[in-house]
Amino acid sequence: MSSYETMPYHLETERLILRPWKESDAAEFSALLSERGDGETYTVERGRKGIAGLLAATETTGIALLPVQRREEGDFIGYCGLIIGRSALEEPEIAYELFRHAHGRGYATEAAGAVLDAAAATGRKRLWSTVGSWNTPSLRVLEKLGFERDRVSMEGTKEVVWLTRSLP
């Protein structure tokens, strides 16, 4: 464990609730990952294993990737939170992914804003994000949240944009 405070695992915004994972999220989590179209097969069992891995990581790191559900509808629309990813526990990455039907409504910006506040509450001073250069909507979300481009790298044939944001 680190010298940072544990991230809050239940966050609420005007329209969204971010909460801990439940095994019952496995089917929707798998459906979300399957929507990527990356040729991978995401079964419910694979979703369960993914959730178990996320919960174990949270236990050891004190940061979390959380399911996002709409407050009024109560439906699972994606996830948002902090991960180690390509970064480090001291300066984790913010990550988010939403079902396509939830795109373009400001949900990613709203959820990520709540996660920024939660990250600041842990005592961290900076966050990272890495995004494929083709993902213009995600880059727009990060720019709205005050992230600035740090550099661009190549991962195989794909260009990855690295962004940072200082925390108050």
URGIHU-V166586 format. One record per pair of residues at least 24 apart in sequence whose ideal C-beta (glycine too) atoms are under 7 Angstrom apart, sorted by the first residue. I is the first residue (numbers start at 1). J is the second residue. If there is no record, write none. Layout:
i->I j->J
i->I j->J
This chain:
i->1 j->62
i->2 j->62
i->2 j->89
i->2 j->90
i->4 j->62
i->4 j->122
i->4 j->123
i->4 j->124
i->5 j->121
i->5 j->122
i->5 j->123
i->6 j->62
i->7 j->62
i->7 j->63
i->7 j->64
i->7 j->82
i->7 j->118
i->7 j->119
i->7 j->122
i->8 j->118
i->8 j->121
i->9 j->64
i->9 j->66
i->11 j->66
i->11 j->114
i->11 j->115
i->11 j->118
i->13 j->110
i->13 j->111
i->13 j->114
i->15 j->70
i->15 j->71
i->15 j->110
i->16 j->68
i->16 j->69
i->16 j->70
i->16 j->71
i->16 j->107
i->16 j->110
i->16 j->111
i->17 j->69
i->17 j->71
i->18 j->66
i->18 j->67
i->18 j->68
i->18 j->80
i->18 j->111
i->18 j->114
i->19 j->66
i->19 j->67
i->20 j->66
i->21 j->51
i->21 j->54
i->21 j->55
i->21 j->67
i->23 j->48
i->23 j->51
i->25 j->51
i->25 j->67
i->25 j->76
i->26 j->51
i->28 j->76
i->32 j->78
i->32 j->97
i->32 j->99
i->35 j->99
i->35 j->100
i->61 j->89
i->63 j->92
i->65 j->95
i->68 j->107
i->68 j->111
i->77 j->102
i->77 j->107
i->78 j->102
i->80 j->111
i->80 j->112
i->80 j->115
i->81 j->115
i->82 j->115
i->82 j->119
i->85 j->130
i->86 j->130
i->87 j->128
i->91 j->124
i->91 j->126
i->91 j->127
i->91 j->128
i->92 j->127
i->93 j->127
i->93 j->128
i->93 j->129
i->93 j->130
i->94 j->127
i->94 j->129
i->103 j->137
i->108 j->141
i->109 j->141
i->109 j->144
i->109 j->145
i->112 j->141
i->112 j->145
i->113 j->145
i->116 j->145
i->119 j->167
i->120 j->167
i->120 j->168
i->124 j->167
i->125 j->166
i->125 j->167
i->126 j->164
i->126 j->165
i->126 j->166
i->126 j->167
i->127 j->164
i->127 j->165
i->127 j->167
i->128 j->162
i->128 j->163
i->128 j->164
i->129 j->163
i->130 j->160
i->130 j->162
i->131 j->161
i->132 j->158
i->132 j->160
i->133 j->159
i->133 j->160
i->133 j->161
